[in-house]
Every structure is written in structure tokens, then in C-alpha cells.
């Protein structure tokens, strides 16, 4: 690959997120934990996505990720 397209793909392959407190990262729509967003990974049109506005900070408690157990068994 050459040119800008190759450079963009190279940057994406070697980039990552700095989570910090998670206040500015959309839990569902940003691709903070995988190459695609959780919304796209779950891919369920029956979920009311417009009503979900959680930030990553909502699952960080005392510096650790705390995933509600109900989410662990849903998908």
C-alpha cells in the first residue's frame, strides 16, 4: 500500500485509546475496546440506542472496570 490510504491504515493499526476517567468516551458508540463499537458489535436494532447515553466512566469504579453481571450473560 502506498500514499495516504496506506498511512491511515498504518496509524489505525498502531493506535489506541487513552481511557483516563472515561468521561468523554461513549460506552456504546465509540470503538474504545475493539476495532468496532459495542453498538455495532451487538448489532441489535431492537435495542433503543437513542436512549443509551452511558460513558465509559459509568463502568469504572475505584479505577477498575465493573461490568454489570446482567450484561455478561446477555450476549
N, C-alpha and C positions, 0 to 999 in steps of 0.2 A: 504494500500500500504506500501511496505517496501523497504528498500535498496535505491540505488542511484536514481532509477526512481521516487520513491515517493518524495525524497528530491528535485529533479529537478522540479517536478510539484509544490511542495510547494513553492519553491523560485519564480517560474514564477507567481504564484497566488498572491504573496505579493511583487512583484517588479514593478517598474515604470520607466519612463524616466525623466531625468532632462534636460529640453529643453535648458535653458540658452539663447544664441543668435540664436540657430538653425543652425549655420553654418556647423556643422558636421553631420546633420541628413538629410537623403534623404527623401524628401517630399512624394515620391511615393512608394519607396521600403522598407523603414524601418517601423516597426509596432509601431510607436511613439504615436498614438492616439487611437489604438484599438488592440485587440489580433491579427489582421492580417493587412497587409499593405494596403494602399489605392489602390494600383495596383491590389492586389488580391481581394479586396472588390468590386472594379468596374468590374473586370473580363471581359474586352473587348479586344479581340485580334485585333480589327481594329484601336486601338489607337497606334500610333508609339512610344511605350515605350522607345525604344533605343534612341530617340531624346529628351526625357524629363529628365532633369538633375537638376531640382529645389531642393533647400534645404528648410527646414522649415523656415529659416531666410527670404526667399522671401515673406512670408505671415505675417511677424511680422513688424509692423510699430509703432514706438514710444511705444514699449512694449506691444502692443496689436495685436491679430490675426486679419488680414484683409483678408477675403476670397473674391475673385472677384465674383461679383454677377452673372456672366455668369456661374460659377461653381455651384452655388446654385440651378439652375434650370435644369442643365443637367442630374443629377442623382437623 
